[in-house]
Amino acid sequence: MLAPSLKAAVDSLASRSPWFITIPPPLQPVYQSRKRAHFARLARYGSPLLVLLYIAINILTWLLYRNDITGTDLRLWMAGDSIIGALILAGVTLAQFRRWQAAYTRWVPVLLSLILMTKIVCALGIQHAAVAHNDIYIALVIVAIGSLTLGLPTRYSLGASLIAMISFPLAALFIGSTPYFLEFLGYYIGVMLIFSAISSLTEHQDHINFLQSILLEHESCEVQRLNEELAALARRDGLTGLANRRAFDESLRMEWDRAHREHTPLALLMLDVDHFKRYNDTYGHPAGDSCLTRIGAVLASVVRRPGDLAARYGGEEFALLLPGTDLNGAEEVAQRLLQQIDALALPHSTSVTAAHVTISIGIAAGTPQEDVSEQTLVDTADAALYQAKHEGRHRHAASPLDNSAGHSTEDILPGRMH
């Protein structure tokens, strides 16, 4: 994700002309990393092709000019191409190692300069016109490869081409007779300038592509974040912030299956606010919503382990799912909840149970067995909740999990009290 200020800077840059686009400093490490990754792929898949291309060019040159390359020309041609072959093999070998891939902008221009210098000296030293022109054309192809294919920044490929130009005066100084000096120098400068301009435009277009890819990645992350937020909202109760009924049902199925596989206990607390209809009638629905929110906060404070889940089950009913908890442990949690609700001391003048808001809690806990669904746990806890209400409310009642199959809700619950 991009920071807002960096996002604005990238948006501004991406809308400019390609010639005026630069990579912002905070994104330079990412850009350089991707360039190195591009060179690594090029080294892995392009190196064999480069070697085969060099061999093919030399074979074709020999087939075309074998009758013309003799004497000093032959020795010069063979020596030059042997040196270049060794330099290419050295470069191909270095490019296979990560350490050298990371520093490719330092050593590749050096090799490129040496290859160009060797080929230029050979072209200027060979007396046969066709062979000499063939060698300078190959040198120009090397300039093109260095400018466009290797992924070098323009300043490095141009620098390598400029350094290689010292081979022209060196050839004139040491070889002496260089009949194609001005012609080859003109070719070389012209091609170097043309491909440097193309390389510069390509590099700037690469900057645009990079910035656009960064923007696309940012938008993708933003969409993913929004989707995650929507998914979280779809599982959250809008009033209390607790998990909603959908999230509770999903977690119950998941924890039930896990407890069955691992033969561990699972506890469920069903909670109901006593005389909540009277509370709404007396204090109004906004006060009722506030009451539920504060009770939800108490439940949320009890959830301490990753697997525990506090949920609003519906209306004034809540549920607390406690994996790995037996009946005794669940009763301790229920007692703590009752104490914390008492500590809230929310006035309830029309309650026949106490002068403040109270809750009743039904508890079910046990280890799931074969052929028993998670609904049995809910029904058992609901029956215990009815028992707590029947015994006077403001208390909890507990029941072990009934693992016998075939019971319906009507069999377990004789009725409901509110």
N, C-alpha and C positions, 0 to 999 in steps of 0.2 A: 504494500500500500504506500502511495506517495503522500507526503505531507502536503497540506493545502497550498502552501507557498511554492513548493517544488512542482506540484501539479499545475499551478497557474503558469509557472515559468516554462514548463514543457509544452503546454498548450500554446503559449505565445511563440515559442521557437518553431513548433511544428507548422505554424501558419506562415512562416517567412519564406523568402526565396531560398532555394537550396544553397546558393553561394554564401549566405549569411548565417547558416545554421552551425552551431557548435554544441558539443555535449556539455551540459551543466556539470560542474565539478563533483557534486554528490553522486552523479551517475557514471562518472568516468571509470571507477572500478568495475562496474557491471559491464560497461561497453568493452573495456579491455579484456575482461574475462570471456566475453562472447567472441571477440576477435581471435583470442588464443584458441578457443574451442573450434572455431572455423579453420584455423591453420592446422590444428591437430587432425581434423577430419580430412583436410586436403593432403596432409602428410601420409595419412593411413591409406587413402584410396587413390591419391593422385601420383604418389611416388613411383609405383611400378609403371604407370603410363608415361611419366616423364623419362624414365630410363629407356623404355621401349621406343619412345619418340626419338630420343637422341641416337639410339642404335640404328633406327630406320633411316634417319637423315644421313648418317655416315655411310650406310650401305647404298642408299640412293645416290649420294655424291660420288661414291667410288664407281658405281655402275655407269653413271653418266660421263665421268671424266677420267676413268682409269687410263685411257690412252694419252691424256693430256697432262696428268700429274706425274712428273718425272723429276729426277735430279733433286735440286734444292727445294723446288716446290713440293715434292713428295715428302721430303724430310720435314719441312716446315709444317705441312698439313698434318702429318702423322704426330709430330711432337705437340702441336697445338691441341689437336683433338684428344690426345692422350691426357694432357694436363686438364682439359675441360672435363673429360670423363671422370678423372679422379676427383675433381672438385664437386661434380654432381653426385657421385657416390658418397662423398663425405657429407654433403648436405642432406642427402636422403637418409643416411644413417643417423645423423644428429637429430633429424626431425622426428625420429621414432621415440625419443626419450622426452618425458614430461619436462624435465629440467630445462632442456634446450628448446622445447616448444614454448615455454613461458618467456624465453628471451629471444624469440625469433626475430624481432625487429632490430636486434643488435648484430647478429651474425649473418643473417640472410643477405643484407645489403653488401656485406664484405665479400661473401662468396660471389654475389652477382657482379660486383665490380671486377673481381679477379677473372671471372669467366669472360666478361665483356672485353677486358684489356687483352686477354689472350687471343680472343677471336679477331679483334681489330688489328693486332700486330700481325697475325697470320694473313689476314686479308690484304694488308698493306705490303707484306713481304713477298707474297706470291706474284709471279710475273705473268702467268697465264691469265688473260682477261676474264674468261668465263669462270674459272675456278675462283679468282679473286672476288668477282662479283657475287658468286654463290656464298662465299664466306661472309661478306659484309651483309648480305641479305639474312643470313642466319643470325648475325649479330643484332640486326634490327628486330628479328623475331624474339630474340632473348630480351631486348628492351621492352617489347610488347608484353611478354610473359611476366617480366619483373614489375611492370606497371599495373597490369590488370588482373593477373591470375593468382599471384602469391598472397594477395591481401595485404600488402605492405601499405602503410600510409604514404601519401603522395610525396611528402618531403624525403622519405627514405629511398623510395624508388628513383626519384629525381636525383637525389644526392649520389646514389650508386652510379647512375648514368653519367653524371657530371664528372665524378672522380675517374671513371673509365676513360674520359676524353684525354687524360694525360698520356694515354698510349699513342695518340697521334703524333705529338712532338717526339716522344721516345722512339717511335718507329722511324721517323724521319732522321733522327739523330744517329741511331745505331745501324739501321738497315741501309740507309743511304738512298737507294733508288726506290722511290714510291710514286709510280706513275699515276696512281688513282687517288692521291692524297686529297686534293680539293673536292673531287667528286664524292668520295666516301665521307669526308667531313660534312659536306652539305647534306648528304643522305641522313647521316647520323643525327645531326642537329635538328633537321626537319622532323624526323620520326620521333626523336626524343621529346620535342616540344608538343607534337600532336598527341602522343600517348600520355604525356604528363597532364595535358589539359583534360583528356578523357578520364584519366585516373582521378584527377581532382573532382570532376563532376560526379564520377562514380562514388567517390568517397563521401561527398556531400549528400548524395542520394542515399548512401548507406546510413548516414546520420539521421536522415528523415525516417527511413525504415525502422531504425532503432527506436527513435522517439515515439513513432506510431505504435510499435510493438509494446513499449513501456505503457503507453496510454491504454492499449487494449488489455494488457495484463492488469492494469489498475482497475479498469472497468469490470473485468472478469472477477477480480477479488471483491470489488464493491457489490456486484450482483450476488456472489456467493455469500458475502456477509449479510446482505439483506434477506437472502433466502433462509439463512440460518436464524436470523432474527424472527422472520415470519414463522418458521418452524417452531421456534421457542415460544412465540406468542400463541400459536395454535395449541400448545400444550400447557399454557399457563392460565390460571383464573384471573380475569381482568380486575376483580375487586380486591382480592386478598394477596395476589402475587404468588400464591401456592400453585402446585400442579393442579390441572383440572381433571375432570372425570376421565377424559380420554387418556391422558398421561397416566392416571392411576391404573386404569384397566390394562394398559400396555405393560407397565412395570409389574403389576400383579402377576400377569401371565409369565413374564420373564423370570421373576424371582421364584414363582411356584415351580417352574421347570428346573431352575437351578437347584432349588432346595431338594427336589425329587431326585435329581441326578447325584447330588453330593450327600444326600441323607442328612441334611441339616434342618434345624427348626426354622419356622417362619411364623411371625406374629403379626396380627392385625388389630388395631384399635379403631373402633367406630365411635365417633363423638357426636353428640347432639346438644345444641344450646337449649337449655330448659325454658319452656314457656316463651319461646321467641316470638310467637304471634302476638302475645300480650305486650311484649316489649315494643314491637313495631306499632301496635295500636296506641300505646301510651306515649312514646317518644318520637314517633314518626320514622319513616323509612330511611332518611339520611342518617339518623342516629343508629338505626339498625345496621346500616352498611358500615358505619364506623365501628360498631360493636364487633361485627364479623371480622373486620380488618385487624382489630387488636387481638382477637382470639387467634386469627391466622398467624400473627407475629409470634404469639406464644408457641404455637406448634412449630413454626420455623426454627425457633431457638432450640427446640429439642432435637431436631435433625442434625446429627453430628457426624455420622459415618456416610461414606459415599453411596451406599446402597439404601439408606433410609429415605423414605419419601413421605412428605406431608402434603395432603391434597384436600381440596374442597370437593366433597362428594356430591353435594347438591343442596341448594337452599341453605339451611343452618346446620347441615351435616358435614362433618369432616372425617378424614381417614388418615391413619398413620401406619405405614407399612415398615416393619422392622425385620429384615433378613437376619438369620443367625441369632434370633432371640427366642428364648423359651418363655413359658407362661409366667414364671417368677420375674424374669427380667422385664416383661411387658407390664406386669402389675406395678413394678417400681416406677416405670415411666409414667403410667397412668396416675399414680399417686403424686408424682412431681407436677404433672399437668394440673391436677386439681388444686394443688397449693398455689401454683402460679396464677391460675384463674381467680382464686380467692384474693391474691395479692393485687390484682387489677382493681378490684372493688368497684366494678361498674354498677351504679345504682339501678335497681329494678324494683320499683315500688309495688308493682302488681304481681310479683312472683309470690307463689304460695310456698316456695321452698326456702328462700332466703331473701335478705334485703338487697342483695346484689346479684349480678348475672352469675349463673352456675352452669355446669355442664354435666352430662351423664356419659359414661364410657362403657362400651362393651368390648371385651377382649377375647380373641381366639388365638390359639397358638398350638403348633404341633409340627410333626414331620410328615410331609405329603407321602401318600402310598399309591400303589397302582390303582387304576380305574377310578380315581377320585379327581374331580376338577377343582380349579381354584375357587369356583363359586361356593363350594362347601365352606371354605374359610370365611367368605363374606357372610354367608347365611349363619354360621356359628357365631360370628362377632355380632351380627345384627340381633340374634336371639339373646345374647348376653347383654346387649344394650337395652333391649326390652325389659330384661330382668332388673337391670339397674334402675330403670324408670319405675318399674312396678314396686321396687323396694323403697321408693321415696326420693329418687333422683339425687343429684349432687354427690355422686359416688361412682364406683366402678364395679363391674361384675365380670368374672372371668370364666371361660369354659375351654377345656381342651378340644383340639380339633377332632371333629367326628369324621373318621375316615371310612365309615360305612357308606357304600354306594346306594343310590336309589332314593335318598331323601329329597323331597322338594321343599321349597321355601315355606309352603303352607304347613308342612309337617313340623317344621322347626319353630315357626313364628306363630303364636296363637293370636297375635294382634299387634297394633302399633299404638304408642302413646306419644303425645307431643307436648 
